[in-house]
Amino acid sequence: MTNEQQAPQSWEELTSAIKWDAQGLVPAIVQDAASKDVLMMAYMNQESLRLTLESGETWFWSRSRSELWHKGATSGHIQKVRSLKYDCDGDTLLVLVNQTGPACHTGQYSCFFNEVQVGGQAESSEAANVGDRFAMLSKLESVIAQRDAERPEGAYTTYLFEKGIDKILKKVGEETAEVIIAAKNRDNDELRYEASDLIFHLMVLLREAKLPLDDVMRELDNRHNSKK
């Protein structure tokens, strides 16, 4: 016995599987396909869902203006859809996108930037870092995605993204050479420093290419499993 449901094969099956509210709407959570940061929440009706599926870019229904809106139509901050799913109850959509620029009208990368302190948060965060050796990579991926979207003036990451792929590749090459030199020098302090620089610039490259770090981890996992 399985709880898996067969994916809808037609438009009629899809719209029947979704539980539209009294206004004919369903909430849609939009998530960055690369960094996995939640960017925003908006509403779709059947027409905006159809336009999203047909165009490959997000469309929503504005409850305040009572009209369809194409995300990024005026700002240029469009969202290219990578995947679209609905939850087990059919009452919420999850849309993974490649985000161009900030997702929030305030100019922030994500609409969810107002952080609320939770009791025991510091202790829990510290314990999580101990348990997860690579938590910093996830945090760094998120920060780089934010810099890419917001392009804060004076930030080094902004400089890299604005100079483009050739500059980023040049830095990856330079840092690779520095790692080699540090290793040849048998200087672990120098090697630690240069390896950190290389990882940072490599992750900037991954962001520029819209390649999630998860995909790299999956490739490593596939290679490991293929050798068993």
Residue pairs with C-beta under 8 A, 6 or more apart in sequence:
8 14
8 16
8 17
11 50
15 46
15 49
17 86
17 90
18 26
18 49
18 86
18 90
18 91
18 93
19 26
19 89
19 90
19 91
20 26
20 45
20 46
21 91
23 45
23 63
24 45
24 46
25 43
25 44
25 45
25 61
25 63
26 43
26 44
26 45
26 49
26 86
26 91
26 92
26 93
27 41
27 42
27 43
27 91
27 92
27 93
28 41
28 42
28 43
28 44
28 58
28 60
28 92
28 93
28 94
28 95
29 38
29 40
29 41
29 92
29 93
29 94
29 95
30 38
30 39
30 40
30 41
30 42
30 58
30 79
30 95
30 97
30 103
31 37
31 38
31 39
31 94
31 95
31 96
31 97
32 38
32 39
32 96
32 97
32 98
32 99
32 110
32 145
33 82
33 83
33 96
33 97
33 98
33 210
33 212
34 98
34 141
34 145
34 206
34 207
34 210
34 211
34 212
34 213
35 141
35 142
35 144
35 145
35 207
35 212
36 142
36 212
36 214
37 109
37 110
37 142
37 145
37 146
38 110
38 112
39 79
39 97
39 99
39 103
39 104
39 109
39 110
39 111
39 112
40 103
40 104
40 110
40 111
40 112
41 111
42 58
42 60
42 61
42 71
43 60
43 61
43 63
44 52
44 59
44 60
44 61
44 93
45 61
47 59
47 61
47 68
48 59
48 60
48 61
48 68
49 59
49 93
51 59
51 68
51 70
52 58
52 59
52 81
52 84
52 95
53 84
55 70
56 80
56 81
57 70
57 71
57 72
57 78
57 79
57 80
57 81
58 70
58 71
58 78
58 79
58 81
58 95
58 97
59 68
59 69
59 70
59 71
60 68
60 69
60 71
61 67
61 68
61 69
62 68
62 69
70 78
71 77
71 78
71 79
72 78
72 79
72 100
72 101
75 101
75 105
76 100
76 101
77 99
77 100
77 101
77 102
77 103
78 100
79 95
79 97
79 98
79 99
79 100
79 103
80 97
80 98
80 100
81 95
81 96
81 97
82 96
82 97
82 98
83 95
83 96
84 93
84 94
84 95
84 96
85 93
85 94
86 92
86 93
86 94
87 93
87 94
98 210
99 109
99 149
101 149
102 108
102 109
102 149
102 150
103 109
103 110
103 111
103 149
104 110
104 111
104 113
106 113
107 150
108 150
109 145
109 146
109 149
109 150
110 146
128 135
129 135
129 136
137 199
137 203
137 213
138 213
140 200
140 203
141 203
141 206
141 207
141 213
143 157
144 157
144 203
144 204
144 207
145 207
147 155
147 157
147 158
147 161
148 157
148 161
148 207
148 208
151 158
151 161
151 162
152 158
157 204
160 167
160 168
160 171
160 201
160 204
161 168
161 204
161 208
164 208
165 208
168 201
168 204
168 205
168 208
169 205
171 201
171 204
172 198
172 201
172 202
172 205
175 194
175 197
175 198
175 201
176 198
178 194
178 197
178 198
179 191
179 194
179 195
179 198
181 194
182 190
182 191
182 193
182 194
182 195
183 191
185 191
203 213
206 212
206 213
206 216
